[in-house]
Amino acid sequence: MTDLEAFVEAPGRDELVRQVRQKIDELGIEYFYMQFVSVTGRICGKGIPADHWETVAERGFQLVYGATVNLFLNRHGEYLGYGPEAAELVGIPEPETFCQLPWDKRVARVWCTLFRNREEREDPGAFLTSDCRGNLRRQHEQFQNDHGGLHLRHGTEPEMMWLKQGEDGRPDGGFSNPYCYHIDQFESLRPVFLKVIEYSRAMGLDMIQGDHEDAPGQLELNFTFDDALRTCDRLTTYRQICKQVARENNLIACFMSKPFMGVSASGCTTTSPSGAAARRRRTIWATATCPAWKATSATSRAATTPSCRTPTTSNCPARSAST
């Protein structure tokens, strides 16, 4: 059995596909974005009418392999990664990632896992190695298997700039002044960040705080941490939301690290230490799904930590086994 076949035939997936059909009918979904993430973080994929959900859920869609590197050219005019003669990848949707778009509720999105073409001579239907999101999920699953059910959690602090758009459609400076933490500058972008928060909440992000940063139009809006894949999915979703809000406000949502000289750059602090640092920084946790954690008695659990969302001590059998 190939990786693709095992993925499609995974236990319980048929029920998830049926549940998505129920959501399609209940919510009036007409169209899907079948999405994946390129190696540079861009969202790529195909649009599929909702009438064909079951067929695509089983058979997938096809795109050229080069879509995983944006189908861009290098300085010599050659396609990056894969030539025009390369076969087409197969994208299979993950029904558990279904989400309605709040700015057009006729449309939903699902993340997809990518595979080599079924007709390849070598490794047909194998996981596609240039599927960066799929690689992350498999690596995290391996981490859980190797460490007794522990999983890696991390959080990000995504800074970005809201730029004015000139008559020619090009950037025309930042929307606000470069005064860090000034509420009057934050207030000038209130219609923008409130809409970002509205859309983010609708798509499952728990927005917790925000501020104006050091550069023109530079905001940082934070959401809660989660496991490795969910945090990355939410960061990508956040960028997609910002692009939509920019279109609605005739602005440019800029995620370049330094679009201007002489002012602070935009960063995306990512906190994900391990080992002793994890115990201090609270980013790796023994969760309620950890077998060793569940095996301990209620009295023992109460003696070590009141919740999986607080740092565990050396008394935790899962933590002890992993260090």
C-alpha positions as CSV (number, residue, x, y, z in Angstrom):
1,M,0.0,0.0,0.0
2,T,1.4,3.4,-0.9
3,D,1.5,6.4,1.4
4,L,-1.3,8.0,-0.5
5,E,-3.6,4.9,-0.3
6,A,-2.9,4.6,3.5
7,F,-3.7,8.3,4.0
8,V,-7.0,8.0,2.1
9,E,-8.0,4.8,3.8
10,A,-7.0,5.9,7.4
11,P,-9.4,4.7,10.0
12,G,-12.1,7.3,10.7
13,R,-11.4,9.4,7.6
14,D,-14.6,8.4,5.8
15,E,-16.6,9.7,8.7
16,L,-14.8,13.0,8.6
17,V,-15.5,13.3,4.9
18,R,-19.2,12.8,5.6
19,Q,-19.1,15.4,8.4
20,V,-17.7,17.9,5.9
21,R,-20.5,17.2,3.5
22,Q,-23.0,17.9,6.3
23,K,-21.2,21.2,6.9
24,I,-21.3,22.0,3.2
25,D,-25.1,21.6,3.2
26,E,-25.7,23.4,6.6
27,L,-23.5,26.4,5.8
28,G,-24.3,26.7,2.1
29,I,-20.7,26.2,1.0
30,E,-20.3,26.5,-2.8
31,Y,-16.5,26.5,-3.3
32,F,-13.3,25.2,-1.7
33,Y,-9.8,26.4,-1.6
34,M,-7.6,23.2,-1.5
35,Q,-4.5,24.7,0.1
36,F,-0.9,23.8,0.8
37,V,2.1,25.8,1.8
38,S,5.1,26.4,-0.5
39,V,8.7,26.3,0.7
40,T,8.7,30.1,1.0
41,G,5.4,30.1,3.0
42,R,3.0,31.1,0.2
43,I,-0.4,29.6,0.1
44,C,-0.9,27.6,-3.2
45,G,-3.5,25.2,-4.4
46,K,-6.6,24.8,-6.4
47,G,-10.2,25.9,-6.3
48,I,-12.8,23.1,-6.4
49,P,-16.7,23.4,-6.5
50,A,-18.2,21.9,-3.4
51,D,-20.3,19.5,-5.5
52,H,-17.1,17.5,-6.1
53,W,-16.0,17.3,-2.4
54,E,-16.3,13.5,-2.1
55,T,-14.5,12.8,-5.4
56,V,-11.6,15.1,-4.5
57,A,-11.5,13.8,-0.9
58,E,-10.8,10.3,-2.4
59,R,-8.8,11.0,-5.6
60,G,-7.3,14.4,-4.9
61,F,-6.3,17.1,-7.4
62,Q,-3.1,17.5,-9.4
63,L,-0.6,20.3,-9.9
64,V,2.9,20.4,-11.2
65,Y,5.6,19.6,-8.6
66,G,7.0,23.1,-9.1
67,A,4.0,24.6,-7.3
68,T,5.7,23.7,-4.1
69,V,8.4,26.3,-5.0
70,N,5.8,28.9,-6.2
71,L,6.4,27.9,-9.9
72,F,9.0,30.6,-9.9
73,L,12.2,30.9,-12.1
74,N,15.8,31.3,-11.0
75,R,18.1,34.0,-12.4
76,H,18.8,31.8,-15.4
77,G,15.1,31.6,-16.3
78,E,14.9,28.0,-15.2
79,Y,12.1,26.6,-13.0
80,L,13.1,26.2,-9.4
81,G,13.2,22.6,-8.1
82,Y,11.4,20.8,-11.0
83,G,11.6,21.2,-14.7
84,P,8.6,21.4,-17.1
85,E,9.0,17.7,-17.8
86,A,8.3,16.7,-14.2
87,A,5.1,14.9,-13.3
88,E,2.2,16.3,-11.3
89,L,1.8,16.0,-7.5
90,V,-1.4,14.7,-6.0
91,G,-3.0,16.8,-3.2
92,I,-5.4,15.1,-0.8
93,P,-7.5,17.3,1.5
94,E,-7.5,16.8,5.2
95,P,-11.2,17.0,6.2
96,E,-10.5,17.9,9.8
97,T,-9.0,21.2,8.7
98,F,-12.3,22.4,7.1
99,C,-13.0,26.1,7.8
100,Q,-15.4,28.6,6.3
101,L,-14.0,31.9,5.2
102,P,-15.6,34.7,7.2
103,W,-15.3,37.3,4.5
104,D,-17.2,35.1,2.0
105,K,-19.2,32.4,3.6
106,R,-19.8,30.6,0.3
107,V,-16.2,29.6,0.4
108,A,-14.3,27.2,2.7
109,R,-10.7,26.1,2.9
110,V,-9.0,22.8,3.7
111,W,-5.3,22.1,4.1
112,C,-3.9,19.3,1.9
113,T,-1.2,16.7,2.1
114,L,0.9,16.2,-1.0
115,F,2.1,13.0,-2.7
116,R,4.1,11.9,-5.7
117,N,2.1,11.0,-8.7
118,R,0.4,7.6,-8.8
119,E,2.1,6.9,-12.1
120,E,5.7,7.7,-11.1
121,R,8.2,4.9,-11.9
122,E,9.9,5.5,-8.6
123,D,8.0,5.7,-5.3
124,P,4.5,6.2,-6.8
125,G,2.1,7.7,-4.3
126,A,4.8,8.4,-1.7
127,F,4.8,11.5,0.4
128,L,6.2,14.4,-1.5
129,T,9.5,15.6,0.1
130,S,8.9,19.2,-0.9
131,D,5.6,19.3,1.0
132,C,7.0,21.4,3.9
133,R,3.7,21.3,5.9
134,G,3.4,17.5,5.5
135,N,7.0,17.1,6.5
136,L,6.4,19.1,9.7
137,R,3.4,16.9,10.6
138,R,5.3,13.7,10.1
139,Q,8.3,14.9,12.0
140,H,6.1,16.0,14.9
141,E,4.4,12.7,15.0
142,Q,7.8,11.0,15.1
143,F,8.7,13.3,18.0
144,Q,5.6,12.2,19.9
145,N,6.4,8.5,19.2
146,D,10.0,8.9,20.4
147,H,9.1,10.8,23.6
148,G,6.3,8.9,25.1
149,G,3.4,11.1,23.9
150,L,5.0,14.5,24.6
151,H,4.5,17.1,21.9
152,L,6.3,20.3,20.9
153,R,4.4,23.5,21.5
154,H,5.5,26.9,20.3
155,G,4.2,30.4,19.9
156,T,5.0,33.3,17.5
157,E,4.9,37.1,17.7
158,P,4.2,38.1,14.1
159,E,5.1,41.7,13.3
160,M,4.1,43.1,9.9
161,M,3.5,46.5,8.3
162,W,0.4,48.1,6.9
163,L,1.4,50.3,4.0
164,K,-0.5,52.9,2.1
165,Q,-1.1,52.1,-1.6
166,G,-0.2,54.7,-4.2
167,E,-2.2,55.4,-7.3
168,D,0.1,53.1,-9.2
169,G,-0.7,50.2,-6.7
170,R,2.8,50.4,-5.3
171,P,3.7,50.9,-1.6
172,D,3.6,54.5,-0.5
173,G,5.0,54.5,3.0
174,G,3.6,53.2,6.2
175,F,0.1,54.1,7.3
176,S,1.1,55.4,10.8
177,N,4.1,57.0,12.5
178,P,6.9,54.9,13.9
179,Y,6.1,55.4,17.6
180,C,6.3,52.2,19.5
181,Y,3.4,51.4,21.9
182,H,1.7,54.7,21.3
183,I,-2.1,54.2,21.5
184,D,-2.8,57.1,19.2
185,Q,-0.9,55.3,16.4
186,F,-2.5,52.0,17.3
187,E,-5.9,53.7,17.2
188,S,-5.3,55.0,13.7
189,L,-5.3,51.4,12.5
190,R,-8.3,50.4,14.7
191,P,-10.6,49.5,11.7
192,V,-7.9,47.3,10.4
193,F,-6.9,45.4,13.5
194,L,-10.4,44.9,14.7
195,K,-11.3,43.3,11.4
196,V,-8.2,41.1,11.5
197,I,-9.3,40.0,15.0
198,E,-12.9,39.3,13.9
199,Y,-11.7,37.2,11.0
200,S,-9.1,35.5,13.1
201,R,-11.5,34.4,15.8
202,A,-13.9,33.1,13.2
203,M,-11.1,30.9,11.8
204,G,-10.1,29.5,15.2
205,L,-7.3,31.8,16.4
206,D,-7.4,32.9,20.0
207,M,-6.2,36.5,19.8
208,I,-4.7,37.6,23.0
209,Q,-2.9,41.0,22.7
210,G,-1.5,43.6,20.3
211,D,0.4,46.8,20.0
212,H,1.9,49.3,17.6
213,E,5.6,48.7,17.1
214,D,8.6,50.8,16.1
215,A,8.2,51.2,12.3
216,P,5.6,53.0,10.2
217,G,2.4,51.1,10.1
218,Q,3.9,48.2,12.1
219,L,1.6,46.1,14.2
220,E,2.0,43.0,16.3
221,L,-1.2,41.0,17.0
222,N,-0.6,37.8,18.9
223,F,-2.5,34.6,19.3
224,T,-2.1,31.7,21.8
225,F,0.5,29.0,21.3
226,D,-0.3,25.4,20.4
227,D,1.4,22.4,19.0
228,A,3.9,22.8,16.1
229,L,1.6,22.2,13.2
230,R,-1.4,24.1,14.6
231,T,0.7,27.2,15.3
232,C,2.2,27.1,11.8
233,D,-1.2,26.7,10.2
234,R,-2.5,29.6,12.3
235,L,0.4,31.8,11.3
236,T,-0.2,31.1,7.7
237,T,-4.0,31.7,8.2
238,Y,-3.2,35.0,9.9
239,R,-1.2,36.1,6.9
240,Q,-4.0,35.1,4.6
241,I,-6.5,37.1,6.8
242,C,-4.2,40.2,6.8
243,K,-4.0,40.1,3.0
244,Q,-7.8,40.1,2.8
245,V,-8.2,42.9,5.3
246,A,-5.7,44.9,3.2
247,R,-7.8,44.4,0.1
248,E,-10.9,45.7,1.9
249,N,-9.0,48.8,3.1
250,N,-7.0,49.7,0.0
251,L,-3.8,48.9,1.9
252,I,-0.8,46.6,1.5
253,A,-0.2,44.0,4.2
254,C,3.6,43.7,4.1
255,F,5.4,40.7,5.7
256,M,8.8,41.7,4.3
257,S,11.4,41.7,7.1
258,K,12.7,45.2,6.3
259,P,10.8,47.2,3.6
260,F,12.3,50.5,4.8
261,M,15.8,51.6,5.7
262,G,16.4,53.6,8.9
263,V,13.5,52.0,10.9
264,S,13.1,48.8,12.8
265,A,12.5,45.6,10.8
266,S,9.6,43.2,11.2
267,G,10.3,40.0,13.1
268,C,8.4,36.9,14.0
269,T,9.8,35.7,17.4
270,T,9.3,31.9,17.7
271,T,9.7,30.4,21.1
272,S,10.3,26.6,21.0
273,P,13.1,25.5,23.3
274,S,13.7,22.0,24.5
275,G,15.0,20.1,27.5
276,A,15.8,22.2,30.6
277,A,15.0,25.4,28.7
278,A,11.5,24.0,28.0
279,R,10.8,23.6,31.6
280,R,11.8,27.2,32.2
281,R,10.1,28.7,29.1
282,R,6.9,26.6,29.3
283,T,6.8,25.4,25.7
284,I,7.0,21.6,26.0
285,W,4.2,20.1,28.0
286,A,3.1,16.7,29.1
287,T,-0.5,16.7,27.9
288,A,-3.6,14.8,28.9
289,T,-3.0,12.5,25.9
290,C,0.4,11.4,27.2
291,P,0.1,7.7,28.1
292,A,2.5,8.1,31.1
293,W,0.6,11.1,32.3
294,K,-2.8,9.2,32.1
295,A,-1.2,6.2,33.9
296,T,-0.5,8.2,37.0
297,S,-3.0,8.3,39.8
298,A,-5.2,11.4,40.3
299,T,-3.4,12.0,43.6
300,S,0.0,11.8,42.0
301,R,-1.0,14.2,39.2
302,A,-2.3,16.7,41.8
303,A,1.0,16.5,43.6
304,T,3.0,17.4,40.5
305,T,1.0,20.0,38.6
306,P,-2.6,21.1,38.5
307,S,-2.9,21.2,34.7
308,C,-1.1,20.1,31.6
309,R,-0.9,23.8,30.7
310,T,1.5,24.5,33.5
311,P,5.1,23.5,33.7
312,T,5.5,19.9,34.9
313,T,8.2,18.8,37.4
314,S,10.6,16.0,37.4
315,N,7.9,13.9,39.1
316,C,6.1,13.6,35.8
317,P,7.0,10.1,34.3
318,A,6.7,11.3,30.7
319,R,9.0,14.3,31.4
320,S,11.5,12.1,33.2
321,A,11.6,9.6,30.4
322,S,12.3,12.3,27.8
323,T,15.2,13.9,29.6
